[in-house]
Amino acid sequence: MKNTAKNEKLFWNCRAGNYPLPFDPSTLVKTERILRLLRGLGADFCGRDILDIGCGTGIYALPLAGKAGKVLGIDSSRAMLRVFRAQARARKIKNAACRAAAWAEVPAGDVRGGFDIALASMTNAIRGKADLLKMEAAARELCVYIGWAGVRKNSLLEAAYAHHGLKYRAPEGAERILRVLKAMGRKPRLKYITDSWAKSAAPDVTLREIAVSVKVNGASLDRPWTKAFLERKSRGGVVRQVTRVRKALITWIRPARRPGS
């Protein structure tokens, strides 16, 4: 995806209505597995105040609220945050809030020193040194980054992308962040994992999502071909797709603040 604020909002707003919910059993199992692995990398969320950057529907923020002091989620997609708030109300979660904003646009003073742990998962919000420094400034103890690690497979989307002259691949994520952290002199702890998720939707919903994906990658949708392709893939009025990925779990201790900072 071409990384612009407009593309980010378009992409994620499109997916909000069919995005995994934090307390769906299959989603929660995956979340809890990753949280256990993060504990092994030094991330203890119990009783901590947590900032979730690129929080989406609250996949991490809302389950963590049950053990945290307070949680604030930040995301540029208002559609995602409407789901976040609805999930929080349904579960009567009182200690989790969210804010609609792109991370790059959040004034550093709004978050500086306000949290014990700053978390960012599978998001383009954290891309370079400036983003990481603001993330560190927000955290009193620890930073956590969960990112793409070079592998993303989905046979349905691979075929659709190829027809439009695009390559379906993992976005740049963890390796870039690791390079920046090394240049900053940080000493991150790291674990690679494999993950997968299944998704089912009506052909028209899948068509809209592919249309947006093609658009944000700079191509024009071949609607007749894509519609016919999805009709062939549909079973019982549903198109099912499975995505298999490699992720990196990264934690690092935020450096001590200098006097007056």
Summary of the structure (lengths in Angstrom):
residues: 261
radius of gyration: 18.7
end to end distance: 35.9
largest distance: 64.0
contacts: 831
relative contact order: 0.15
helix: 42%
strand: 26%
